[in-house]
Each structure stands twice: as C-alpha cells, then as structure tokens.
C-alpha cells in the first residue's frame, strides 16, 4: 500500500497538480479532488458499495485534500518569488 501511494504521489499527482501555483482560485478543484479520491479508493481496494467518508479515506492513506496541497504550493511559490532582491515583484512593490 505504501508503495502504491508513493508511486501515485510521485507520478500521477505530480502531473495532476502541475502548474497549480499559477491557476485561478476557482479552477475545477472539485473535479481534481474527485479523481484523487477515486484513485485512493481503488488503491485501498474499496468497492463503490463500501461507504466511508473522505476524511476516513485521507486518514487511512495518510493523504491531505487536494485544496490544501494546492494552497501549500501557492504559498511556497509566492515565498520563492519574493526571496530575491532583484525579482520583479519586489521592485514593483517598492
């Protein structure tokens, strides 16, 4: 199970969230979360008849919701762009 999740995070989710730092806030987050949940359910071997909440699914796999991952990436990107003294954003704000 751990190997499946590592492969999923390293390949599928990496491609799924590529460039999310520059996305609009309302860009189809629900569809991304649905796809992520469906993949996690398949990895855990849960059938569609087995009803568990999303929070139980995330706790069972050790994952976070997609919206939290996107927010983390956005904040990391903002911090990265504001680091240097010669960056355009810092020159504009001065």
Phi and psi restraints in degrees (range 20) as a CNS / XPLOR table:
assign (resid 1 and name C) (resid 2 and name N)
       (resid 2 and name CA) (resid 2 and name C) 1.0 -62.9 20.0 2
assign (resid 2 and name N) (resid 2 and name CA)
       (resid 2 and name C) (resid 3 and name N) 1.0 -37.5 20.0 2
assign (resid 2 and name C) (resid 3 and name N)
       (resid 3 and name CA) (resid 3 and name C) 1.0 -67.4 20.0 2
assign (resid 3 and name N) (resid 3 and name CA)
       (resid 3 and name C) (resid 4 and name N) 1.0 -41.4 20.0 2
assign (resid 3 and name C) (resid 4 and name N)
       (resid 4 and name CA) (resid 4 and name C) 1.0 -59.9 20.0 2
assign (resid 4 and name N) (resid 4 and name CA)
       (resid 4 and name C) (resid 5 and name N) 1.0 -43.6 20.0 2
assign (resid 4 and name C) (resid 5 and name N)
       (resid 5 and name CA) (resid 5 and name C) 1.0 -68.1 20.0 2
assign (resid 5 and name N) (resid 5 and name CA)
       (resid 5 and name C) (resid 6 and name N) 1.0 -38.6 20.0 2
assign (resid 5 and name C) (resid 6 and name N)
       (resid 6 and name CA) (resid 6 and name C) 1.0 -63.4 20.0 2
assign (resid 6 and name N) (resid 6 and name CA)
       (resid 6 and name C) (resid 7 and name N) 1.0 -42.2 20.0 2
assign (resid 6 and name C) (resid 7 and name N)
       (resid 7 and name CA) (resid 7 and name C) 1.0 -66.0 20.0 2
assign (resid 7 and name N) (resid 7 and name CA)
       (resid 7 and name C) (resid 8 and name N) 1.0 -41.9 20.0 2
assign (resid 7 and name C) (resid 8 and name N)
       (resid 8 and name CA) (resid 8 and name C) 1.0 -61.8 20.0 2
assign (resid 8 and name N) (resid 8 and name CA)
       (resid 8 and name C) (resid 9 and name N) 1.0 -46.5 20.0 2
assign (resid 8 and name C) (resid 9 and name N)
       (resid 9 and name CA) (resid 9 and name C) 1.0 -68.9 20.0 2
assign (resid 9 and name N) (resid 9 and name CA)
       (resid 9 and name C) (resid 10 and name N) 1.0 -37.3 20.0 2
assign (resid 9 and name C) (resid 10 and name N)
       (resid 10 and name CA) (resid 10 and name C) 1.0 -76.5 20.0 2
assign (resid 10 and name N) (resid 10 and name CA)
       (resid 10 and name C) (resid 11 and name N) 1.0 -26.4 20.0 2
assign (resid 10 and name C) (resid 11 and name N)
       (resid 11 and name CA) (resid 11 and name C) 1.0 -116.6 20.0 2
assign (resid 11 and name N) (resid 11 and name CA)
       (resid 11 and name C) (resid 12 and name N) 1.0 -62.9 20.0 2
assign (resid 11 and name C) (resid 12 and name N)
       (resid 12 and name CA) (resid 12 and name C) 1.0 -67.2 20.0 2
assign (resid 12 and name N) (resid 12 and name CA)
       (resid 12 and name C) (resid 13 and name N) 1.0 -51.5 20.0 2
assign (resid 12 and name C) (resid 13 and name N)
       (resid 13 and name CA) (resid 13 and name C) 1.0 -69.2 20.0 2
assign (resid 13 and name N) (resid 13 and name CA)
       (resid 13 and name C) (resid 14 and name N) 1.0 -31.0 20.0 2
assign (resid 13 and name C) (resid 14 and name N)
       (resid 14 and name CA) (resid 14 and name C) 1.0 -62.1 20.0 2
assign (resid 14 and name N) (resid 14 and name CA)
       (resid 14 and name C) (resid 15 and name N) 1.0 -43.3 20.0 2
assign (resid 14 and name C) (resid 15 and name N)
       (resid 15 and name CA) (resid 15 and name C) 1.0 -72.7 20.0 2
assign (resid 15 and name N) (resid 15 and name CA)
       (resid 15 and name C) (resid 16 and name N) 1.0 -38.2 20.0 2
assign (resid 15 and name C) (resid 16 and name N)
       (resid 16 and name CA) (resid 16 and name C) 1.0 -61.2 20.0 2
assign (resid 16 and name N) (resid 16 and name CA)
       (resid 16 and name C) (resid 17 and name N) 1.0 -39.4 20.0 2
assign (resid 16 and name C) (resid 17 and name N)
       (resid 17 and name CA) (resid 17 and name C) 1.0 -101.0 20.0 2
assign (resid 17 and name N) (resid 17 and name CA)
       (resid 17 and name C) (resid 18 and name N) 1.0 15.4 20.0 2
assign (resid 17 and name C) (resid 18 and name N)
       (resid 18 and name CA) (resid 18 and name C) 1.0 -61.5 20.0 2
assign (resid 18 and name N) (resid 18 and name CA)
       (resid 18 and name C) (resid 19 and name N) 1.0 125.0 20.0 2
assign (resid 18 and name C) (resid 19 and name N)
       (resid 19 and name CA) (resid 19 and name C) 1.0 77.2 20.0 2
assign (resid 19 and name N) (resid 19 and name CA)
       (resid 19 and name C) (resid 20 and name N) 1.0 13.4 20.0 2
assign (resid 19 and name C) (resid 20 and name N)
       (resid 20 and name CA) (resid 20 and name C) 1.0 -66.4 20.0 2
assign (resid 20 and name N) (resid 20 and name CA)
       (resid 20 and name C) (resid 21 and name N) 1.0 -15.5 20.0 2
assign (resid 20 and name C) (resid 21 and name N)
       (resid 21 and name CA) (resid 21 and name C) 1.0 -63.3 20.0 2
assign (resid 21 and name N) (resid 21 and name CA)
       (resid 21 and name C) (resid 22 and name N) 1.0 -28.8 20.0 2
assign (resid 21 and name C) (resid 22 and name N)
       (resid 22 and name CA) (resid 22 and name C) 1.0 -102.9 20.0 2
assign (resid 22 and name N) (resid 22 and name CA)
       (resid 22 and name C) (resid 23 and name N) 1.0 3.0 20.0 2
assign (resid 22 and name C) (resid 23 and name N)
       (resid 23 and name CA) (resid 23 and name C) 1.0 -71.7 20.0 2
assign (resid 23 and name N) (resid 23 and name CA)
       (resid 23 and name C) (resid 24 and name N) 1.0 158.3 20.0 2
assign (resid 23 and name C) (resid 24 and name N)
       (resid 24 and name CA) (resid 24 and name C) 1.0 -70.0 20.0 2
assign (resid 24 and name N) (resid 24 and name CA)
       (resid 24 and name C) (resid 25 and name N) 1.0 162.0 20.0 2
assign (resid 24 and name C) (resid 25 and name N)
       (resid 25 and name CA) (resid 25 and name C) 1.0 -67.1 20.0 2
assign (resid 25 and name N) (resid 25 and name CA)
       (resid 25 and name C) (resid 26 and name N) 1.0 -33.1 20.0 2
assign (resid 25 and name C) (resid 26 and name N)
       (resid 26 and name CA) (resid 26 and name C) 1.0 -97.3 20.0 2
assign (resid 26 and name N) (resid 26 and name CA)
       (resid 26 and name C) (resid 27 and name N) 1.0 20.9 20.0 2
assign (resid 26 and name C) (resid 27 and name N)
       (resid 27 and name CA) (resid 27 and name C) 1.0 -76.0 20.0 2
assign (resid 27 and name N) (resid 27 and name CA)
       (resid 27 and name C) (resid 28 and name N) 1.0 93.0 20.0 2
assign (resid 27 and name C) (resid 28 and name N)
       (resid 28 and name CA) (resid 28 and name C) 1.0 32.8 20.0 2
assign (resid 28 and name N) (resid 28 and name CA)
       (resid 28 and name C) (resid 29 and name N) 1.0 48.8 20.0 2
assign (resid 28 and name C) (resid 29 and name N)
       (resid 29 and name CA) (resid 29 and name C) 1.0 -65.3 20.0 2
assign (resid 29 and name N) (resid 29 and name CA)
       (resid 29 and name C) (resid 30 and name N) 1.0 -36.3 20.0 2
assign (resid 29 and name C) (resid 30 and name N)
       (resid 30 and name CA) (resid 30 and name C) 1.0 -63.0 20.0 2
assign (resid 30 and name N) (resid 30 and name CA)
       (resid 30 and name C) (resid 31 and name N) 1.0 -38.7 20.0 2
assign (resid 30 and name C) (resid 31 and name N)
       (resid 31 and name CA) (resid 31 and name C) 1.0 -67.2 20.0 2
assign (resid 31 and name N) (resid 31 and name CA)
       (resid 31 and name C) (resid 32 and name N) 1.0 -38.3 20.0 2
assign (resid 31 and name C) (resid 32 and name N)
       (resid 32 and name CA) (resid 32 and name C) 1.0 -65.3 20.0 2
assign (resid 32 and name N) (resid 32 and name CA)
       (resid 32 and name C) (resid 33 and name N) 1.0 -41.8 20.0 2
assign (resid 32 and name C) (resid 33 and name N)
       (resid 33 and name CA) (resid 33 and name C) 1.0 -65.8 20.0 2
assign (resid 33 and name N) (resid 33 and name CA)
       (resid 33 and name C) (resid 34 and name N) 1.0 -38.8 20.0 2
assign (resid 33 and name C) (resid 34 and name N)
       (resid 34 and name CA) (resid 34 and name C) 1.0 -62.9 20.0 2
assign (resid 34 and name N) (resid 34 and name CA)
       (resid 34 and name C) (resid 35 and name N) 1.0 -44.9 20.0 2
assign (resid 34 and name C) (resid 35 and name N)
       (resid 35 and name CA) (resid 35 and name C) 1.0 -62.9 20.0 2
assign (resid 35 and name N) (resid 35 and name CA)
       (resid 35 and name C) (resid 36 and name N) 1.0 -43.0 20.0 2
assign (resid 35 and name C) (resid 36 and name N)
       (resid 36 and name CA) (resid 36 and name C) 1.0 -61.7 20.0 2
assign (resid 36 and name N) (resid 36 and name CA)
       (resid 36 and name C) (resid 37 and name N) 1.0 -46.2 20.0 2
assign (resid 36 and name C) (resid 37 and name N)
       (resid 37 and name CA) (resid 37 and name C) 1.0 -63.2 20.0 2
assign (resid 37 and name N) (resid 37 and name CA)
       (resid 37 and name C) (resid 38 and name N) 1.0 -41.2 20.0 2
assign (resid 37 and name C) (resid 38 and name N)
       (resid 38 and name CA) (resid 38 and name C) 1.0 -62.6 20.0 2
assign (resid 38 and name N) (resid 38 and name CA)
       (resid 38 and name C) (resid 39 and name N) 1.0 -42.3 20.0 2
assign (resid 38 and name C) (resid 39 and name N)
       (resid 39 and name CA) (resid 39 and name C) 1.0 -64.7 20.0 2
assign (resid 39 and name N) (resid 39 and name CA)
       (resid 39 and name C) (resid 40 and name N) 1.0 -42.3 20.0 2
assign (resid 39 and name C) (resid 40 and name N)
       (resid 40 and name CA) (resid 40 and name C) 1.0 -64.4 20.0 2
assign (resid 40 and name N) (resid 40 and name CA)
       (resid 40 and name C) (resid 41 and name N) 1.0 -39.3 20.0 2
assign (resid 40 and name C) (resid 41 and name N)
       (resid 41 and name CA) (resid 41 and name C) 1.0 -64.0 20.0 2
assign (resid 41 and name N) (resid 41 and name CA)
       (resid 41 and name C) (resid 42 and name N) 1.0 -40.5 20.0 2
assign (resid 41 and name C) (resid 42 and name N)
       (resid 42 and name CA) (resid 42 and name C) 1.0 -65.5 20.0 2
assign (resid 42 and name N) (resid 42 and name CA)
       (resid 42 and name C) (resid 43 and name N) 1.0 -40.2 20.0 2
assign (resid 42 and name C) (resid 43 and name N)
       (resid 43 and name CA) (resid 43 and name C) 1.0 -64.4 20.0 2
assign (resid 43 and name N) (resid 43 and name CA)
       (resid 43 and name C) (resid 44 and name N) 1.0 -34.6 20.0 2
assign (resid 43 and name C) (resid 44 and name N)
       (resid 44 and name CA) (resid 44 and name C) 1.0 -80.9 20.0 2
assign (resid 44 and name N) (resid 44 and name CA)
       (resid 44 and name C) (resid 45 and name N) 1.0 -9.4 20.0 2
assign (resid 44 and name C) (resid 45 and name N)
       (resid 45 and name CA) (resid 45 and name C) 1.0 78.0 20.0 2
assign (resid 45 and name N) (resid 45 and name CA)
       (resid 45 and name C) (resid 46 and name N) 1.0 25.1 20.0 2
assign (resid 45 and name C) (resid 46 and name N)
       (resid 46 and name CA) (resid 46 and name C) 1.0 -86.2 20.0 2
assign (resid 46 and name N) (resid 46 and name CA)
       (resid 46 and name C) (resid 47 and name N) 1.0 132.4 20.0 2
assign (resid 46 and name C) (resid 47 and name N)
       (resid 47 and name CA) (resid 47 and name C) 1.0 -82.4 20.0 2
assign (resid 47 and name N) (resid 47 and name CA)
       (resid 47 and name C) (resid 48 and name N) 1.0 165.1 20.0 2
assign (resid 47 and name C) (resid 48 and name N)
       (resid 48 and name CA) (resid 48 and name C) 1.0 -67.7 20.0 2
assign (resid 48 and name N) (resid 48 and name CA)
       (resid 48 and name C) (resid 49 and name N) 1.0 -21.9 20.0 2
assign (resid 48 and name C) (resid 49 and name N)
       (resid 49 and name CA) (resid 49 and name C) 1.0 -75.4 20.0 2
assign (resid 49 and name N) (resid 49 and name CA)
       (resid 49 and name C) (resid 50 and name N) 1.0 -24.7 20.0 2
assign (resid 49 and name C) (resid 50 and name N)
       (resid 50 and name CA) (resid 50 and name C) 1.0 -77.6 20.0 2
assign (resid 50 and name N) (resid 50 and name CA)
       (resid 50 and name C) (resid 51 and name N) 1.0 113.9 20.0 2
assign (resid 50 and name C) (resid 51 and name N)
       (resid 51 and name CA) (resid 51 and name C) 1.0 -100.3 20.0 2
assign (resid 51 and name N) (resid 51 and name CA)
       (resid 51 and name C) (resid 52 and name N) 1.0 116.5 20.0 2
assign (resid 51 and name C) (resid 52 and name N)
       (resid 52 and name CA) (resid 52 and name C) 1.0 -133.6 20.0 2
assign (resid 52 and name N) (resid 52 and name CA)
       (resid 52 and name C) (resid 53 and name N) 1.0 154.1 20.0 2
assign (resid 52 and name C) (resid 53 and name N)
       (resid 53 and name CA) (resid 53 and name C) 1.0 -75.4 20.0 2
assign (resid 53 and name N) (resid 53 and name CA)
       (resid 53 and name C) (resid 54 and name N) 1.0 161.1 20.0 2
assign (resid 53 and name C) (resid 54 and name N)
       (resid 54 and name CA) (resid 54 and name C) 1.0 -64.3 20.0 2
assign (resid 54 and name N) (resid 54 and name CA)
       (resid 54 and name C) (resid 55 and name N) 1.0 -36.0 20.0 2
assign (resid 54 and name C) (resid 55 and name N)
       (resid 55 and name CA) (resid 55 and name C) 1.0 -65.1 20.0 2
assign (resid 55 and name N) (resid 55 and name CA)
       (resid 55 and name C) (resid 56 and name N) 1.0 -37.5 20.0 2
assign (resid 55 and name C) (resid 56 and name N)
       (resid 56 and name CA) (resid 56 and name C) 1.0 -65.6 20.0 2
assign (resid 56 and name N) (resid 56 and name CA)
       (resid 56 and name C) (resid 57 and name N) 1.0 -37.6 20.0 2
assign (resid 56 and name C) (resid 57 and name N)
       (resid 57 and name CA) (resid 57 and name C) 1.0 -63.9 20.0 2
assign (resid 57 and name N) (resid 57 and name CA)
       (resid 57 and name C) (resid 58 and name N) 1.0 -45.0 20.0 2
assign (resid 57 and name C) (resid 58 and name N)
       (resid 58 and name CA) (resid 58 and name C) 1.0 -68.4 20.0 2
assign (resid 58 and name N) (resid 58 and name CA)
       (resid 58 and name C) (resid 59 and name N) 1.0 -37.7 20.0 2
assign (resid 58 and name C) (resid 59 and name N)
       (resid 59 and name CA) (resid 59 and name C) 1.0 -68.3 20.0 2
assign (resid 59 and name N) (resid 59 and name CA)
       (resid 59 and name C) (resid 60 and name N) 1.0 -38.3 20.0 2
assign (resid 59 and name C) (resid 60 and name N)
       (resid 60 and name CA) (resid 60 and name C) 1.0 -66.6 20.0 2
assign (resid 60 and name N) (resid 60 and name CA)
       (resid 60 and name C) (resid 61 and name N) 1.0 -29.7 20.0 2
assign (resid 60 and name C) (resid 61 and name N)
       (resid 61 and name CA) (resid 61 and name C) 1.0 -102.7 20.0 2
assign (resid 61 and name N) (resid 61 and name CA)
       (resid 61 and name C) (resid 62 and name N) 1.0 -9.3 20.0 2
assign (resid 61 and name C) (resid 62 and name N)
       (resid 62 and name CA) (resid 62 and name C) 1.0 74.9 20.0 2
assign (resid 62 and name N) (resid 62 and name CA)
       (resid 62 and name C) (resid 63 and name N) 1.0 25.3 20.0 2
assign (resid 62 and name C) (resid 63 and name N)
       (resid 63 and name CA) (resid 63 and name C) 1.0 -101.8 20.0 2
assign (resid 63 and name N) (resid 63 and name CA)
       (resid 63 and name C) (resid 64 and name N) 1.0 167.6 20.0 2
assign (resid 63 and name C) (resid 64 and name N)
       (resid 64 and name CA) (resid 64 and name C) 1.0 -115.6 20.0 2
assign (resid 64 and name N) (resid 64 and name CA)
       (resid 64 and name C) (resid 65 and name N) 1.0 158.7 20.0 2
assign (resid 64 and name C) (resid 65 and name N)
       (resid 65 and name CA) (resid 65 and name C) 1.0 -61.2 20.0 2
assign (resid 65 and name N) (resid 65 and name CA)
       (resid 65 and name C) (resid 66 and name N) 1.0 152.0 20.0 2
assign (resid 65 and name C) (resid 66 and name N)
       (resid 66 and name CA) (resid 66 and name C) 1.0 -62.0 20.0 2
assign (resid 66 and name N) (resid 66 and name CA)
       (resid 66 and name C) (resid 67 and name N) 1.0 -37.6 20.0 2
assign (resid 66 and name C) (resid 67 and name N)
       (resid 67 and name CA) (resid 67 and name C) 1.0 -61.8 20.0 2
assign (resid 67 and name N) (resid 67 and name CA)
       (resid 67 and name C) (resid 68 and name N) 1.0 -37.1 20.0 2
assign (resid 67 and name C) (resid 68 and name N)
       (resid 68 and name CA) (resid 68 and name C) 1.0 -68.3 20.0 2
assign (resid 68 and name N) (resid 68 and name CA)
       (resid 68 and name C) (resid 69 and name N) 1.0 -37.9 20.0 2
assign (resid 68 and name C) (resid 69 and name N)
       (resid 69 and name CA) (resid 69 and name C) 1.0 -66.6 20.0 2
assign (resid 69 and name N) (resid 69 and name CA)
       (resid 69 and name C) (resid 70 and name N) 1.0 -39.2 20.0 2
assign (resid 69 and name C) (resid 70 and name N)
       (resid 70 and name CA) (resid 70 and name C) 1.0 -66.3 20.0 2
assign (resid 70 and name N) (resid 70 and name CA)
       (resid 70 and name C) (resid 71 and name N) 1.0 -43.0 20.0 2
assign (resid 70 and name C) (resid 71 and name N)
       (resid 71 and name CA) (resid 71 and name C) 1.0 -61.2 20.0 2
assign (resid 71 and name N) (resid 71 and name CA)
       (resid 71 and name C) (resid 72 and name N) 1.0 -43.0 20.0 2
assign (resid 71 and name C) (resid 72 and name N)
       (resid 72 and name CA) (resid 72 and name C) 1.0 -60.7 20.0 2
assign (resid 72 and name N) (resid 72 and name CA)
       (resid 72 and name C) (resid 73 and name N) 1.0 -43.9 20.0 2
assign (resid 72 and name C) (resid 73 and name N)
       (resid 73 and name CA) (resid 73 and name C) 1.0 -64.4 20.0 2
assign (resid 73 and name N) (resid 73 and name CA)
       (resid 73 and name C) (resid 74 and name N) 1.0 -39.9 20.0 2
assign (resid 73 and name C) (resid 74 and name N)
       (resid 74 and name CA) (resid 74 and name C) 1.0 -63.1 20.0 2
assign (resid 74 and name N) (resid 74 and name CA)
       (resid 74 and name C) (resid 75 and name N) 1.0 -46.1 20.0 2
assign (resid 74 and name C) (resid 75 and name N)
       (resid 75 and name CA) (resid 75 and name C) 1.0 -64.9 20.0 2
assign (resid 75 and name N) (resid 75 and name CA)
       (resid 75 and name C) (resid 76 and name N) 1.0 -37.8 20.0 2
assign (resid 75 and name C) (resid 76 and name N)
       (resid 76 and name CA) (resid 76 and name C) 1.0 -64.1 20.0 2
assign (resid 76 and name N) (resid 76 and name CA)
       (resid 76 and name C) (resid 77 and name N) 1.0 -40.1 20.0 2
assign (resid 76 and name C) (resid 77 and name N)
       (resid 77 and name CA) (resid 77 and name C) 1.0 -68.1 20.0 2
assign (resid 77 and name N) (resid 77 and name CA)
       (resid 77 and name C) (resid 78 and name N) 1.0 -41.1 20.0 2
assign (resid 77 and name C) (resid 78 and name N)
       (resid 78 and name CA) (resid 78 and name C) 1.0 -62.3 20.0 2
assign (resid 78 and name N) (resid 78 and name CA)
       (resid 78 and name C) (resid 79 and name N) 1.0 -44.1 20.0 2
assign (resid 78 and name C) (resid 79 and name N)
       (resid 79 and name CA) (resid 79 and name C) 1.0 -62.6 20.0 2
assign (resid 79 and name N) (resid 79 and name CA)
       (resid 79 and name C) (resid 80 and name N) 1.0 -37.0 20.0 2
assign (resid 79 and name C) (resid 80 and name N)
       (resid 80 and name CA) (resid 80 and name C) 1.0 -67.5 20.0 2
assign (resid 80 and name N) (resid 80 and name CA)
       (resid 80 and name C) (resid 81 and name N) 1.0 -40.2 20.0 2
assign (resid 80 and name C) (resid 81 and name N)
       (resid 81 and name CA) (resid 81 and name C) 1.0 -72.3 20.0 2
assign (resid 81 and name N) (resid 81 and name CA)
       (resid 81 and name C) (resid 82 and name N) 1.0 -26.7 20.0 2
assign (resid 81 and name C) (resid 82 and name N)
       (resid 82 and name CA) (resid 82 and name C) 1.0 -91.1 20.0 2
assign (resid 82 and name N) (resid 82 and name CA)
       (resid 82 and name C) (resid 83 and name N) 1.0 3.7 20.0 2
assign (resid 82 and name C) (resid 83 and name N)
       (resid 83 and name CA) (resid 83 and name C) 1.0 -69.4 20.0 2
assign (resid 83 and name N) (resid 83 and name CA)
       (resid 83 and name C) (resid 84 and name N) 1.0 -54.0 20.0 2
assign (resid 83 and name C) (resid 84 and name N)
       (resid 84 and name CA) (resid 84 and name C) 1.0 -76.4 20.0 2
assign (resid 84 and name N) (resid 84 and name CA)
       (resid 84 and name C) (resid 85 and name N) 1.0 155.0 20.0 2
assign (resid 84 and name C) (resid 85 and name N)
       (resid 85 and name CA) (resid 85 and name C) 1.0 -76.5 20.0 2
assign (resid 85 and name N) (resid 85 and name CA)
       (resid 85 and name C) (resid 86 and name N) 1.0 -24.4 20.0 2
assign (resid 85 and name C) (resid 86 and name N)
       (resid 86 and name CA) (resid 86 and name C) 1.0 -96.0 20.0 2
assign (resid 86 and name N) (resid 86 and name CA)
       (resid 86 and name C) (resid 87 and name N) 1.0 8.8 20.0 2
assign (resid 86 and name C) (resid 87 and name N)
       (resid 87 and name CA) (resid 87 and name C) 1.0 -74.2 20.0 2
assign (resid 87 and name N) (resid 87 and name CA)
       (resid 87 and name C) (resid 88 and name N) 1.0 152.0 20.0 2
assign (resid 87 and name C) (resid 88 and name N)
       (resid 88 and name CA) (resid 88 and name C) 1.0 -65.3 20.0 2
assign (resid 88 and name N) (resid 88 and name CA)
       (resid 88 and name C) (resid 89 and name N) 1.0 -41.5 20.0 2
assign (resid 88 and name C) (resid 89 and name N)
       (resid 89 and name CA) (resid 89 and name C) 1.0 -60.7 20.0 2
assign (resid 89 and name N) (resid 89 and name CA)
       (resid 89 and name C) (resid 90 and name N) 1.0 -39.8 20.0 2
assign (resid 89 and name C) (resid 90 and name N)
       (resid 90 and name CA) (resid 90 and name C) 1.0 -71.2 20.0 2
assign (resid 90 and name N) (resid 90 and name CA)
       (resid 90 and name C) (resid 91 and name N) 1.0 -37.2 20.0 2
assign (resid 90 and name C) (resid 91 and name N)
       (resid 91 and name CA) (resid 91 and name C) 1.0 -66.8 20.0 2
assign (resid 91 and name N) (resid 91 and name CA)
       (resid 91 and name C) (resid 92 and name N) 1.0 -36.2 20.0 2
assign (resid 91 and name C) (resid 92 and name N)
       (resid 92 and name CA) (resid 92 and name C) 1.0 -68.3 20.0 2
assign (resid 92 and name N) (resid 92 and name CA)
       (resid 92 and name C) (resid 93 and name N) 1.0 -41.3 20.0 2
assign (resid 92 and name C) (resid 93 and name N)
       (resid 93 and name CA) (resid 93 and name C) 1.0 -73.4 20.0 2
assign (resid 93 and name N) (resid 93 and name CA)
       (resid 93 and name C) (resid 94 and name N) 1.0 -18.4 20.0 2
